[in-house]
Structures are given as structure tokens and as C-alpha cells.
């Protein structure tokens, strides 16, 4: 796969997109993970993308939503953006970076690609979402899916803030 500039990567993430193959109404369960996919195309039909949505059956806060770009003139795909919940996995016995213990976003980076690494290998903690539903709304907005509410009408429902009564001080 050719190397992309950061400007090209950012443009692929933010270009207007429409859903060409919508997600299934229900996620399917496979080996302990609920899964769904959809296919997108840039509004001008020049670029093709796929989206994956995964939620762990036992730990719903462990999820991943990602945007893959598939160049028409090349084989393979590149992950441009991935939103994850806190998962705290361990790789080869060594703990993974601290950012993985919080909600976090992986963004493709031209420097990573130039060094032969996965484009989206670095993660940044985020407070922009705190659930799968919040992350999906954030993700669809970030990648500029212009017909998202047609397929995800539940995202138009505003999230209500949690207003707990203040604890009364004891006498």
C-alpha cells in the first residue's frame, strides 16, 4: 500500500460519505462478540470504505468501531479511525499502554505508515464518549456520514445528563 500524507488521511476521514450497504438491523453474535458491518462511499463516489462495529458479549464496555479505507487501485485496506472502549488486554504478558484502560480513539497517522507500522497504532484517551451508543454517534459524526440517522434513528434521541440528588449532610 502506498504511503499517504497526513492531509490525504485527514481528507479521507472527513469527506462526506453515504451508506451503500447498510448494517443489519440486529448484530450477529460470533465467538462471544456482537458484530455488524456496513459499506460507505464518498459522496462523489470516488472512494470506498467499510465500517466494523464490535461489542464484547460479556463486557459491553469493551467495543470497537472502525473505518477502513479500501483504495480502488490497490489491494488491502487501511484503518483510518477506530473508537474503542476500555479493554485493558495484555499482549505477550506485557501491559498495553495506559490509554487502553480508558475510552480511546485510534487515528491513522502518516508517520506510523512511513515507519512500517499500522497507520492507527497510537491511541489517544477521550472523554467524548462513555458508551457504545455515544461512541457510535461520535464516530459517525467524525467520519461525516450524511445519511446516518436514516440507519441509526436511535442516535437522534438526546442523551440526558445524570442528575443525582445531592447528598444531605449529616447533623
C-alpha positions as CSV (number, residue, x, y, z in Angstrom):
1,X,0.0,0.0,0.0
2,X,1.3,3.4,-0.9
3,X,2.2,6.0,1.7
4,X,-0.3,8.8,2.3
5,X,0.3,12.3,3.6
6,X,-1.5,13.3,6.8
7,X,-3.5,15.7,4.7
8,X,-4.7,12.9,2.5
9,X,-5.6,10.7,5.5
10,X,-7.5,13.5,7.2
11,X,-9.4,14.2,4.0
12,X,-10.4,10.5,3.7
13,X,-11.7,10.6,7.3
14,X,-13.7,13.8,6.9
15,X,-15.0,13.6,3.3
16,X,-18.8,13.3,3.1
17,X,-19.9,9.7,3.0
18,X,-23.2,7.8,2.2
19,X,-24.1,4.3,3.3
20,X,-24.2,2.0,0.3
21,X,-24.6,-1.3,2.2
22,X,-26.4,-0.7,5.5
23,X,-25.8,-2.5,8.7
24,X,-28.1,-5.4,9.6
25,X,-31.0,-4.5,11.9
26,X,-29.5,-6.8,14.6
27,X,-25.9,-7.5,15.4
28,X,-24.9,-11.2,14.9
29,X,-23.1,-13.0,17.7
30,X,-19.9,-14.8,16.8
31,X,-17.4,-16.3,19.3
32,X,-18.6,-14.0,22.2
33,X,-18.7,-10.8,20.1
34,X,-21.7,-9.0,18.7
35,X,-20.8,-7.9,15.2
36,X,-22.1,-5.7,12.4
37,X,-20.7,-4.1,9.3
38,X,-21.6,-1.6,6.7
39,X,-20.2,-0.2,3.4
40,X,-19.8,3.5,2.7
41,X,-18.9,5.5,-0.4
42,X,-17.7,9.1,-0.6
43,X,-20.5,11.4,-1.7
44,X,-18.7,12.0,-5.0
45,X,-18.3,8.1,-5.4
46,X,-14.5,8.3,-5.7
47,X,-13.7,6.4,-2.5
48,X,-14.9,3.2,-0.8
49,X,-14.9,2.5,2.9
50,X,-16.1,-0.2,5.3
51,X,-17.2,0.1,8.9
52,X,-17.0,-2.6,11.5
53,X,-18.9,-2.5,14.8
54,X,-18.0,-4.9,17.6
55,X,-19.2,-5.3,21.2
56,X,-18.0,-8.0,23.6
57,X,-20.9,-10.1,24.8
58,X,-19.7,-10.3,28.4
59,X,-18.2,-6.8,28.8
60,X,-20.2,-4.3,26.8
61,X,-17.8,-1.5,27.6
62,X,-15.2,-3.5,25.5
63,X,-16.2,-2.4,22.0
64,X,-14.6,-1.3,18.8
65,X,-16.0,0.8,15.9
66,X,-13.7,1.4,12.9
67,X,-13.4,2.9,9.5
68,X,-11.4,1.1,6.9
69,X,-10.4,2.6,3.6
70,X,-10.0,0.4,0.5
71,X,-8.2,2.1,-2.4
72,X,-9.7,1.0,-5.7
73,X,-6.3,0.7,-7.4
74,X,-4.5,-1.3,-4.6
75,X,-5.1,-4.4,-2.6
76,X,-5.8,-4.3,1.1
77,X,-7.4,-1.8,3.4
78,X,-6.1,0.8,5.9
79,X,-7.8,1.6,9.2
80,X,-8.3,5.4,9.4
81,X,-10.2,5.7,12.6
82,X,-11.1,3.4,15.5
83,X,-13.1,4.2,18.6
84,X,-12.7,1.8,21.5
85,X,-13.9,1.3,25.0
86,X,-11.6,0.5,27.8
87,X,-10.3,-3.1,27.4
88,X,-7.1,-3.4,29.4
89,X,-5.9,-6.5,27.4
90,X,-2.4,-7.8,27.8
91,X,-0.2,-8.6,24.8
92,X,2.6,-11.1,25.3
93,X,2.5,-10.7,29.1
94,X,3.3,-7.0,28.9
95,X,0.6,-4.5,29.8
96,X,-0.7,-2.4,26.9
97,X,-0.5,1.4,27.0
98,X,-2.5,3.2,29.8
99,X,-4.7,4.8,27.2
100,X,-6.3,1.4,26.5
101,X,-7.7,1.3,30.1
102,X,-9.9,4.3,29.2
103,X,-12.2,5.1,26.3
104,X,-9.8,5.9,23.4
105,X,-9.5,6.8,19.7
106,X,-7.0,5.5,17.3
107,X,-6.4,7.8,14.3
108,X,-4.3,6.9,11.2
109,X,-1.0,8.8,11.2
110,X,1.2,9.2,8.1
111,X,4.4,8.9,10.3
112,X,3.3,5.5,11.5
113,X,2.8,4.3,7.9
114,X,6.1,5.7,6.8
115,X,7.8,3.7,9.6
116,X,6.0,0.5,8.5
117,X,3.6,0.4,11.5
118,X,-0.1,0.1,11.5
119,X,-1.5,3.5,10.5
120,X,-3.7,3.7,13.6
121,X,-1.4,2.1,16.1
122,X,-1.3,5.0,18.5
123,X,-4.3,5.7,20.8
124,X,-5.5,8.9,22.5
125,X,-7.8,8.8,25.5
126,X,-11.1,10.6,25.1
127,X,-13.9,11.9,27.2
128,X,-16.1,12.5,24.1
129,X,-18.0,9.2,24.7
130,X,-18.6,6.8,27.6
131,X,-20.7,4.1,26.0
132,X,-21.0,2.2,22.7
133,X,-24.0,4.3,21.7
134,X,-22.1,7.6,22.5
135,X,-19.1,6.3,20.6
136,X,-21.2,5.3,17.5
137,X,-22.7,8.9,17.4
138,X,-19.2,10.4,17.8
139,X,-17.8,8.1,15.1
140,X,-20.5,8.7,12.5
141,X,-20.1,12.4,13.0
142,X,-16.3,12.3,12.9
143,X,-16.3,10.4,9.6
144,X,-19.1,12.6,8.1
145,X,-21.8,10.0,7.3
146,X,-24.5,12.3,5.9
147,X,-27.4,9.8,6.0
148,X,-26.5,8.2,9.4
149,X,-29.9,9.0,11.0
150,X,-31.7,7.1,8.3
151,X,-30.0,3.9,9.5
152,X,-29.4,4.8,13.2
153,X,-32.5,6.7,14.2
154,X,-31.9,5.9,17.9
155,X,-28.9,8.3,17.8
156,X,-31.3,11.2,17.3
157,X,-32.5,10.7,20.8
158,X,-30.6,13.1,23.0
159,X,-28.7,11.7,26.0
160,X,-30.0,13.0,29.3
161,X,-27.5,14.1,31.9
162,X,-27.5,12.1,35.1
163,X,-28.7,14.4,37.8
164,X,-28.4,12.7,41.1
165,X,-29.8,14.5,44.2
166,X,-27.1,16.0,46.3
167,X,-26.3,14.0,49.4
168,X,-27.6,15.7,52.5
169,X,-25.0,16.4,55.1
170,X,-25.4,14.5,58.3
171,X,-26.2,16.5,61.6
